[in-house]
Amino acid sequence: MRDVRMKGFAERADVEEVQDFLGVQIRPLASEAVDLLSCVGRVLAEEVRAEVDVPGFARSAMDGYAVCGEDTFGASAYDPIALSVLGEALPGKPFAGRVERGNAVRVMTGAPIPAGADAVVMAEVCEERKGVVEISEAVAPHKNIGAIGEDIRVGDLVLRAGRRLRPQDAGLLASIGVSAPTCVRRPRVQLVITGDELLPAGSQPEGPRIVDSNSVVVRSLVARDGGELLPFEILPDRPEIISDALRDADADVVIVTGGSSVGTEDHAPRLVAELGSLDFHGISMRPSSPTGVGRIEGRLVFLLPGNPVSCLCAYEFFAGPSLRALGGRSREWPHRRVRLPLARKISSAVGRTDYVRIAVESGKVIPIATSGASILSSTVRADGCVIVPRELEGMAEGAEVEVLLYDDEIPEEVAP
C-alpha cells in the first residue's frame, strides 16, 4: 500500500463505487430470539403465522345483555320485551349456565358470550328491575358479538420476514402468544476515537485541546441505525494501541473517527492495510474526501475524518447504510424527503459528490454559506442537506431539488 501521509491522494474513488462495494460485501447478520418487550425496532428474520384464533371465544362487543335475538323481535320504547336476568358474565369470568328462550345474562365488553345466547342488546336500550330486564329495541342474531377468529385465524400470516417491528406489531405478537420473535441480530460496533488533542465529552475545552464531539454524534447515529455500541474510550495516537482496538473480535463493524487522513499521526489507514485490506482511501466527495473503507478478519472498518461535518457526512454515506443492512433494514437514508426550489445556486464540480447543508425559508432551499468541514454548528443551523451527484457541476437558482431533512417533523415552512 502506498503511504499517503504528508503526500496526499494520487486518486480518489467515486462515491458510487464505494457504495456498490459495500452492497456486495454486506448480508444481514444471523438471527436470534428477542424478548417481546425488547423487540420494537428490530427486524423479523422469520415470518410469523398464528397458532391460535384471536379472539379464541365469542365475546361481547359492548356492555349490555346476552340474549336469544328472536326474543327481542317487536320490542320498542312503547312495548318493551321483558326477560329474566340469570346472572352476569365479566371479562375472564364467564357465566356458567345456559341462556334459554325468555332469559338474559348481563355482560360487559369483552366477556364470553354465554352458551345459548346469539346476540347482545346494548345497555342503553335496557332497564333492569328486580331480576327482570326490559328491552326497548330489537337486536338481530349475531349482533354485537365478536366471533371466534374475527381478528386473526389459526394459520394466518401475521407478519412477514424483513419487517421492522413497530409498537403495534409487538402488541399483535403478544395477542397470539409469541414471547420471543426471531429477529436479525443487531450489529455490534466498536468505536475507535483517536487523538492526543481530545478531551472526553462533557469536558471544558482548554488551551490547544478540544472536546470530543464525534463520539456523541456517532453513538446516536449508531443507535438510530439499529447498532449496538460496545464500550470505548479515547485512544492516544499510538499505533500499537490503535492496532489492538482495530482487532476487537467482539465487533461486527469498526468505526474510526480521526486519524484517517494524510498527516503524520494518521496511523489508522496503514494499520488497516497491515491487519487486513484497505479497500478505499480517498473518495471524490466534499466534505469527507479522506474517508477510508477496509476489512479486518471479516469485519468492515470505516475510517471517518476527524472534522465533525466530514465525520457526519461519511457516516451517512457509508457506515450508516452498512449498519442498517447488517441489521436487516433498508440501506436507504432514514430521512424524510421533500422537493423544493433553490433560492440560490449551488456550485459543485463534475466528478465530485457534494453534501450541502441547507436551510428552508419561505418554502425555498438556502445553501448555508460555509464549506468548512469543522463547522459543526452549520449542521445545527441546517434543516437538512442536498446531495449534488458527481455528474453535475452544480444546481441552478430556482431548480427543484430533493432535500433530506434532519428532523422527523417537517419545518413549518415546508409543511403543506
C-alpha positions, -999 to 999 in steps of 0.1 A, spaced: 0 0 0 12 35 -9 18 55 23 -1 88 17 10 105 49 22 140 40 18 132 3 -19 134 -4 -41 111 -25 -30 102 -60 -65 93 -69 -100 91 -53 -128 66 -57 -163 77 -67 -190 75 -40 -210 51 -61 -180 27 -64 -176 25 -27 -214 21 -21 -215 -7 -47 -186 -24 -30 -203 -23 4 -236 -36 -11 -218 -67 -23 -199 -72 10 -229 -70 34 -255 -95 42 -279 -95 72 -264 -110 104 -276 -142 119 -309 -143 138 -317 -146 175 -347 -148 197 -356 -114 212 -377 -108 242 -411 -95 232 -407 -64 254 -375 -55 236 -384 -63 200 -397 -29 188 -373 -16 162 -358 -50 154 -362 -67 121 -380 -100 119 -358 -128 105 -387 -153 100 -424 -149 91 -449 -153 119 -481 -173 115 -508 -175 141 -512 -207 161 -543 -196 178 -576 -178 169 -580 -142 181 -604 -140 198 -604 -176 209 -640 -173 221 -672 -154 211 -672 -122 231 -694 -93 237 -686 -61 217 -703 -39 243 -719 -36 277 -754 -49 277 -774 -82 279 -767 -115 261 -800 -128 247 -815 -150 221 -820 -125 193 -855 -137 183 -868 -129 219 -863 -92 211 -882 -91 179 -910 -65 181 -895 -46 210 -900 -9 211 -899 20 235 -937 18 237 -938 -20 240 -906 -33 256 -898 -70 259 -892 -84 294 -866 -111 300 -854 -128 332 -818 -120 342 -800 -152 351 -767 -137 361 -736 -119 348 -706 -125 325 -675 -105 330 -641 -105 311 -623 -136 323 -653 -147 344 -679 -164 321 -714 -172 330 -715 -209 338 -751 -217 328 -770 -216 295 -793 -189 282 -827 -204 272 -855 -185 255 -870 -158 277 -838 -153 296 -809 -129 295 -774 -125 311 -758 -92 319 -725 -89 300 -696 -65 299 -675 -57 269 -650 -85 262 -668 -110 283 -675 -145 268 -710 -150 253 -729 -175 274 -740 -207 258 -774 -204 241 -772 -166 235 -766 -153 200 -769 -116 204 -761 -87 228 -785 -58 234 -767 -26 243 -773 -14 278 -786 20 266 -819 4 255 -824 -18 285 -837 -12 320 -833 -38 347 -855 -40 378 -857 -69 404 -841 -95 382 -860 -85 350 -847 -65 321 -870 -46 298 -856 -42 263 -869 -14 241 -851 -21 209 -849 -54 189 -815 -69 181 -808 -94 153 -790 -127 159 -751 -123 159 -754 -86 165 -728 -70 188 -708 -102 191 -671 -107 182 -668 -140 166 -641 -166 171 -611 -156 149 -627 -123 140 -592 -107 142 -568 -135 134 -574 -171 124 -551 -201 130 -526 -203 102 -529 -166 92 -496 -149 80 -494 -123 107 -460 -106 99 -435 -112 71 -398 -117 74 -379 -84 70 -404 -63 88 -391 -37 112 -413 -42 142 -434 -13 154 -452 -10 188 -485 -23 174 -466 -52 158 -453 -62 192 -489 -59 206 -501 -82 179 -474 -108 186 -484 -106 223 -520 -113 213 -511 -146 196 -488 -158 224 -454 -151 208 -430 -144 237 -397 -142 217 -398 -134 180 -368 -143 159 -351 -112 147 -319 -103 129 -291 -97 153 -281 -61 160 -246 -53 146 -220 -47 173 -200 -16 167 -165 -8 181 -159 30 181 -123 39 179 -117 76 188 -81 87 183 -63 120 190 -39 133 216 -56 166 214 -90 152 225 -108 156 259 -137 134 269 -172 146 260 -185 167 289 -152 184 295 -144 221 290 -120 230 261 -86 241 274 -57 255 256 -49 236 224 -71 206 234 -106 202 221 -136 182 233 -145 150 215 -179 157 199 -177 130 172 -184 101 196 -215 119 208 -229 122 173 -218 88 160 -231 69 190 -266 84 185 -265 76 148 -254 40 155 -285 37 179 -307 52 152 -295 27 127 -300 -3 150 -264 -9 161 -252 -19 195 -222 2 206 -195 -16 225 -177 2 254 -150 26 241 -126 53 252 -104 80 236 -71 65 224 -38 82 221 -21 85 187 0 54 193 -1 27 165 1 -3 189 -29 8 209 -49 17 178 -40 -17 163 -54 -36 193 -87 -17 191 -90 -24 153 -87 -62 161 -116 -63 186 -131 -97 179 -165 -88 195 -173 -62 169 -191 -67 135 -181 -32 125 -153 -9 135 -158 29 131 -127 50 135 -130 88 138 -99 109 133 -65 98 122 -78 88 87 -62 115 65 -26 121 54 -10 137 85 20 122 103 -2 110 131 -29 94 108 -20 58 116 -53 41 110 -52 36 72 -17 20 73 -28 -3 102 -60 -14 85 -39 -23 54 -14 -43 75 -41 -61 95 -65 -68 66 -73 -48 35 -77 -11 29 -101 -12 0 -106 25 -4 -88 55 10 -97 89 -5 -132 94 -20 -142 121 -45 -167 139 -23 -170 171 -3 -166 171 26 -151 137 37 -126 131 10 -101 114 34 -127 87 42 -115 51 41 -131 17 40 -114 -16 47 -118 -51 62 -101 -69 91 -109 -106 96 -143 -102 80 -152 -70 99 -159 -38 80 -138 -9 91 -149 27 83 -123 54 86 -142 86 92 -125 120 92 -120 139 124 -136 171 113 -171 169 127 -191 177 95 -169 153 74 -174 126 101 -212 130 99 -212 131 61 -190 100 58 -211 81 83 -243 89 64 -229 78 31 -212 46 41 -213 34 77 -250 41 83 -263 22 53 -240 -7 61 -252 -9 97 -288 -9 86 -282 -36 60 -264 -58 86 -294 -55 109 -318 -64 81 -330 -28 74 -330 -9 41 -298 8 31 -317 39 22 -311 71 42 -337 73 70 -346 109 63 -378 125 53 -376 138 18 -392 168 2 -387 186 -31 -383 224 -30 -369 252 -52 -334 266 -47 -333 302 -35 -298 305 -49 -275 283 -69 -252 256 -55 -218 253 -71 -200 220 -74 -176 202 -97 -182 174 -122 -167 142 -108 -173 150 -72 -203 143 -49 -212 172 -26 -231 171 7 -245 206 10 -261 218 43 -292 238 37 -319 258 55 -355 261 44 -370 296 45 -404 306 29 -406 273 11 -372 277 -6 -338 260 -1 -310 282 10 -274 267 10 -256 275 42 -227 297 33 -198 277 47 -177 249 33 -157 243 65 -157 207 75 -150 216 111 -180 239 115 -203 216 133 -227 244 142 -236 246 105 -254 213 108 -273 227 138 -284 257 118 -294 235 89 -328 219 83 -312 192 62 -290 186 32 -289 184 -5 -268 158 -23 -252 171 -56 -243 140 -77 -209 138 -94 -223 142 -129 -235 178 -121 -213 209 -118 -240 225 -96 -276 233 -93 -292 265 -107 -312 290 -88 -349 281 -90 -342 244 -97 -363 219 -77 -341 198 -56 -346 169 -32 -340 178 4 -331 152 31 -345 167 63 -326 162 96 -357 161 117 -387 137 117 -410 167 119 -413 188 88 -404 225 94 -435 248 92 -420 264 61 -420 230 43 -453 215 56 -481 215 30 
